[in-house]
Structures are given as C-alpha cells and as structure tokens.
C-alpha cells in the first residue's frame, strides 16, 4: 500500500489510474446507477480523463409530489433577499408570468430538461466511443 501511495504522489500514470479506479468502483450509488467507466491519465499535462456512464432517466429518483422539484421543501422554507425577490417579480412580469413562483418553476423545469438532454447526449457519445474501440 505504501508503494502505491508513493507512486500516486509521484504522479505515476498506473498508480493514478489505479487509485481513481478504486475510488470510482467502491463509490456507492442508488440502485440502477451504472458503474461503467474508463480512465486515462495524461502525465505530461497531469490531466485525468474520466469517461463515466450516466444512469438512464428511469433510474433517477421520482418526484414525490407532481410539480415540486424538492418535495421536502415547503414554499415557506425558501427565502430570497428583498433585492432578489424584486428582480424575480420584475422578470416574471417581463416574461408574462403571473408570479415569481411560476417563473422559478419554469426555470427549474427547463434546467432539469436541459440536464436530461445533456445526459442523453453524453451517453450517446460514450456508446459511440466504446463502439470505436
């Protein structure tokens, strides 16, 4: 173990890859999350490249309450400064939304949709990359 640590601290490629491979393979994720990854270490630039398969959308936790991204939060649990509250109200009005809550909901839903699309794109790239090997 001591020699692996010494090699890792010296940034030897095999030791760096072995260390991070161990970290990723022993990490705990919810059921249904893949543990498929590929590693490479570029010693000249000290860059670690990690290619990690992302979970299918079905494996992600489901919302407990429709329309609420964080079901454990009540609307009264989220507080904004008066300056932020004013900006949100102004943006809601400018965008034709009835309330700042509607604006925030639309923004968060859009963000989650974008994350989902990005996940799909990255999975497709990983599949293409594996097929090319």
C-alpha positions in Angstrom: 0.0 0.0 0.0 2.9 2.4 0.8 4.5 1.9 -2.6 1.1 2.7 -4.3 0.9 5.9 -2.3 4.4 6.8 -3.2 3.8 6.2 -6.8 0.5 8.1 -6.7 2.2 11.1 -5.1 4.9 10.9 -7.8 2.0 11.1 -10.3 2.9 7.8 -12.0 0.2 7.0 -14.5 -0.5 3.5 -13.4 -0.8 4.5 -9.8 -3.1 7.5 -10.5 -5.3 5.3 -12.7 -5.4 2.5 -10.0 -6.3 5.0 -7.3 -9.2 6.6 -9.1 -10.4 3.3 -10.4 -10.6 2.1 -6.8 -12.4 5.3 -5.8 -15.0 5.0 -8.6 -15.5 1.3 -8.2 -16.1 1.5 -4.5 -18.4 4.5 -4.6 -22.0 3.9 -3.6 -24.8 5.0 -5.9 -28.5 4.3 -5.8 -29.8 1.0 -7.3 -29.9 1.2 -11.1 -26.9 3.6 -11.5 -24.2 2.1 -13.7 -20.7 1.6 -12.6 -19.1 1.6 -16.0 -16.2 3.9 -16.5 -12.9 4.3 -18.4 -9.9 6.2 -17.1 -6.8 7.7 -18.6 -4.1 9.8 -17.1 -2.0 12.1 -19.3 1.2 12.6 -17.3 2.5 15.5 -19.4 -0.5 17.7 -18.5 -1.4 15.9 -15.3 -4.9 15.5 -16.6 -7.2 12.7 -15.5 -9.8 11.8 -18.1 -12.8 10.0 -16.7 -15.5 8.6 -19.0 -18.4 7.5 -16.8 -21.7 6.0 -18.0 -24.7 8.1 -16.8 -27.9 6.4 -15.5 -31.0 6.0 -17.6 -33.7 8.6 -16.8 -35.8 5.7 -15.3 -33.1 5.1 -12.6 -33.3 8.7 -11.3 -35.4 9.2 -8.2 -39.0 10.1 -9.0 -40.7 13.2 -7.6 -42.8 12.5 -4.6 -45.2 15.4 -5.4 -46.0 16.3 -9.0 -44.8 19.8 -9.9 -42.5 20.1 -7.0 -38.8 19.6 -7.6 -37.9 19.4 -4.0 -40.9 17.8 -2.3 -39.4 18.0 1.1 -39.3 21.8 0.9 -42.4 23.8 1.6 -42.7 27.2 -0.2 -42.2 29.0 3.1 -38.8 27.2 3.5 -37.2 29.2 0.6 -36.3 32.8 1.3 -34.9 35.4 -1.0 -33.4 38.8 -0.2 -35.7 41.6 -0.9 -33.5 42.6 -3.8 -33.7 39.1 -5.4 -37.4 39.0 -4.7 -37.9 42.3 -6.6 -35.7 41.0 -9.5 -37.8 37.8 -9.7 -41.1 39.7 -9.7 -39.7 42.1 -12.5 -38.5 39.1 -14.6 -41.9 37.4 -14.1 -43.8 40.4 -15.2 -41.4 40.9 -18.2 -41.8 37.3 -19.3 -45.6 37.3 -19.0 -45.8 35.1 -16.0 -48.3 35.7 -13.2 -46.0 35.2 -10.3 -42.3 34.9 -9.4 -43.0 31.3 -8.3 -44.2 30.5 -11.8 -41.0 31.9 -13.2 -38.8 29.9 -10.8 -40.8 26.7 -11.5 -40.4 27.2 -15.3 -36.6 27.9 -15.0 -36.0 24.8 -12.8 -38.1 22.6 -15.1 -36.1 24.0 -18.1 -32.9 23.3 -16.3 -33.9 19.7 -15.5 -34.9 19.2 -19.1 -31.5 20.5 -20.3 -29.7 18.2 -17.8 -31.7 15.3 -19.2 -30.8 16.1 -22.8 -27.2 16.6 -21.8 -27.1 13.2 -20.1 -28.6 11.6 -23.2 -26.0 13.3 -25.4 -23.1 12.2 -23.2 -24.4 8.6 -23.0 -24.6 8.6 -26.8 -21.0 9.9 -27.1 -19.9 7.2 -24.7 -21.7 4.5 -26.7 -20.1 5.8 -29.9 -16.7 5.9 -28.2 -17.0 2.3 -27.0 -18.0 1.1 -30.4 -15.0 2.8 -32.0 -12.6 1.0 -29.7 
